[in-house]
Amino acid sequence: PAAPSRPSLVTAEVGHGVFINGMMTKQGGQLCLDLEVGNQSSTPVQALAVQFNKNCFGLAPSNATMSLPTAVSNGSTTTTTFNLGATPAMVNAQDTTLKLQAAIKNTATNQVFYFTIPILMEYLMTATPAMDVQALVAAWKSIDDSLEVSQVVNDLPSVELSAIQSKLGAHNIAFVAQRDVPGQEGQSVVYFSCRTVTNASFLVELKFKRGMNVCKVTVKSPNKAYSELCKVTVARLIA
């Protein structure tokens, strides 16, 4: 199958002739950027120095220099993966966006350019055993309702539990339990739990009504702003 097209991160205009397309992903369990680097300038590009601002999840380059597999001359492109890690020193607790502010210096010309990389939060989830039901119920009750965030997702391609479980399970969002809502004919809820590489834990509730391809996504955690990020991520994954 054809590789998915990489979204544009840096245009040639911003990058002084260098353009970068790419996205965050995981390869063999390693968080990385999957990138295509092209060159419309006269100077071949061999290496790029990379820096990130402090960010929500403490993401940082595993190596300060991105060495390209081959020098990229005018009119050509190359693909590469650039490994990322998470470190407490790079966490900015005030940043509650899924955006990574980055700077690159082209070592051939010393020109610097700035851009934003969308953080795909599902790739930050770590493999952890699903909570047991009693632990989830206790945790849910212990978090004040004022910290709960929710949204309705319409026009789901499937409301089959196996399909939803598969989509979320692929990103370490673990199924915990399913139950019918007492006194609400045809309504059921499904619970999941997940944790990021930075040890932020989330409880996720999906509520369905029989015969409707709609779902209400609710997330609880001690940090409401981070719960918002988890909520939009789960909603995107099941849509």
C-alpha positions in Angstrom: 0.0 0.0 0.0 1.1 3.6 -0.7 2.6 5.4 2.3 0.3 8.0 3.7 1.2 11.5 2.4 3.1 13.5 5.0 1.6 16.9 5.9 3.6 20.0 5.2 5.6 21.3 8.2 7.9 23.8 6.5 7.5 25.4 3.1 10.5 26.2 1.0 9.8 29.9 1.5 10.0 29.6 5.3 12.9 27.1 5.2 15.1 29.3 2.9 14.8 26.7 0.1 14.5 23.7 2.4 11.1 22.1 2.8 10.0 19.5 5.3 6.9 17.3 5.2 6.2 14.9 8.1 4.3 13.7 11.1 4.7 12.2 14.5 4.5 8.4 14.7 5.9 5.3 16.4 8.2 2.8 14.7 9.1 -0.4 16.6 7.9 1.3 19.9 10.1 4.3 19.3 8.5 7.7 19.2 9.8 9.6 16.1 9.1 12.0 13.3 8.7 10.5 9.9 10.0 13.1 7.6 10.6 14.0 4.0 13.2 16.7 3.4 13.6 18.5 0.1 15.8 21.2 -1.2 15.0 24.0 -3.7 18.2 26.0 -2.9 21.6 25.8 -4.6 23.4 24.5 -1.5 23.2 20.8 -0.7 21.7 19.9 2.7 23.4 17.2 4.7 22.5 17.9 8.4 20.0 20.0 10.3 20.4 21.1 14.0 17.1 20.8 15.8 15.7 22.4 19.0 12.3 22.3 20.6 10.7 24.7 23.0 9.6 23.3 26.4 6.2 21.6 25.9 3.2 19.9 27.4 4.8 16.4 27.4 8.5 17.2 27.7 9.3 16.0 24.2 12.9 16.5 23.0 15.0 15.3 20.1 17.0 12.2 21.0 19.9 13.8 19.1 20.5 17.5 18.5 21.5 16.9 14.9 19.4 15.3 12.2 21.9 13.7 9.8 20.3 13.0 6.5 20.9 9.6 4.8 22.2 11.4 1.7 23.1 15.0 0.9 20.0 16.6 -0.6 20.9 18.7 -3.7 18.7 21.2 -5.6 15.5 19.6 -6.8 15.8 16.4 -4.8 14.3 15.0 -1.6 15.1 12.3 1.0 13.2 10.6 3.8 14.4 10.0 7.3 13.1 9.2 10.8 14.1 11.4 13.7 13.8 9.9 17.2 12.2 11.7 20.1 12.2 11.2 23.8 10.3 12.7 26.8 12.2 14.3 29.6 11.0 16.1 32.8 13.4 18.9 32.1 11.6 19.8 28.9 8.1 19.9 30.4 6.2 23.2 30.4 3.2 22.7 32.7 1.6 25.9 31.4 1.6 24.6 27.8 -1.7 22.7 27.3 -1.6 22.5 23.5 -0.9 19.6 21.2 1.7 21.7 19.4 5.5 21.4 19.4 7.4 24.6 18.7 10.6 23.7 16.8 13.6 25.5 15.4 16.0 24.1 12.8 19.4 25.4 11.7 20.6 24.4 8.3 24.3 23.6 9.1 25.3 24.2 5.5 24.1 27.8 5.5 23.6 28.6 9.2 20.0 29.8 8.3 17.5 29.2 11.1 13.7 28.7 10.6 10.8 28.0 13.0 7.8 25.9 12.7 5.1 23.9 14.6 4.7 20.1 14.7 1.3 18.7 15.7 1.6 16.4 18.7 -0.4 13.1 18.0 -1.1 12.2 21.6 -2.0 8.6 20.9 1.7 7.9 20.2 2.6 9.1 23.7 0.4 6.4 25.4 2.5 3.7 27.0 1.6 0.0 27.2 0.1 -0.6 30.7 -2.2 -3.3 32.0 -5.9 -2.3 32.0 -7.2 -1.2 35.4 -9.5 -3.6 37.1 -13.1 -2.5 37.3 -13.1 -1.7 41.0 -10.0 0.4 40.7 -11.5 2.3 37.8 -14.8 2.9 39.7 -12.9 4.1 42.8 -10.6 6.4 40.7 -13.6 7.8 38.8 -15.4 8.7 42.0 -12.3 10.2 43.6 -12.0 12.8 40.8 -14.4 15.7 41.2 -17.1 16.0 38.5 -15.9 19.6 37.8 -12.8 18.1 36.3 -14.8 16.0 33.8 -14.7 16.9 30.1 -16.9 15.5 27.3 -17.9 15.9 23.7 -20.3 14.2 21.4 -18.9 12.5 18.3 -21.4 12.1 15.4 -21.4 9.9 12.3 -19.2 7.2 13.6 -18.1 4.7 10.9 -18.8 1.9 13.5 -20.3 1.6 16.9 -19.3 -2.0 17.2 -17.4 -2.5 20.5 -14.8 -4.7 18.8 -14.0 -2.0 16.2 -13.8 0.8 18.8 -11.6 -1.5 21.1 -9.3 -2.3 18.2 -8.9 1.4 17.2 -8.1 2.5 20.8 -6.2 -0.7 21.8 -3.8 -0.1 18.9 -2.6 3.0 20.8 -2.5 1.5 24.3 -5.9 2.9 25.4 -7.0 -0.2 27.3 -10.5 -1.6 27.5 -11.7 -2.0 31.1 -15.4 -2.8 31.2 -18.8 -2.4 29.4 -22.2 -2.1 31.1 -25.8 -1.2 30.3 -27.0 2.1 31.8 -29.6 1.2 34.5 -33.0 2.6 33.7 -31.9 4.0 30.3 -33.3 1.6 27.6 -30.7 0.9 24.9 -27.9 2.9 26.5 -24.5 1.4 27.3 -21.2 2.7 28.5 -17.7 1.4 27.9 -14.7 2.3 30.0 -11.0 2.5 29.0 -7.9 3.6 30.8 -4.6 5.0 29.5 -1.3 6.6 30.6 1.2 8.7 28.8 5.0 8.4 28.8 5.0 11.3 31.3 2.8 9.3 33.7 -0.4 11.3 33.1 -3.3 8.8 33.6 -6.7 9.2 32.1 -10.1 7.4 32.6 -12.2 7.4 29.5 -16.0 6.7 29.2 -17.8 6.2 25.9 -21.6 6.3 26.0 -23.7 4.7 23.2 -27.4 4.6 22.4 -28.6 1.6 20.4 -29.5 2.4 16.8 -27.5 5.6 16.7 -24.0 6.0 15.3 -23.1 8.6 17.9 -20.9 8.5 21.0 -20.4 10.7 24.0 -16.7 10.8 25.0 -16.0 11.7 28.6 -12.5 11.9 30.2 -11.5 12.3 33.8 -8.1 13.0 35.3 -6.7 15.3 38.0 -5.7 17.8 35.3 -8.6 19.1 33.3 -6.5 20.8 30.6 -4.7 17.5 29.8 -8.1 15.7 29.9 -9.2 18.0 27.1 -6.2 16.8 25.0 -7.0 13.2 25.7 -10.7 13.8 24.8 -10.0 15.3 21.4 -7.5 12.5 20.7 -10.0 9.7 21.6 -12.7 11.4 19.6 -10.4 11.6 16.5 -9.4 8.0 16.8 -12.9 6.6 16.9 -14.3 9.0 14.2 
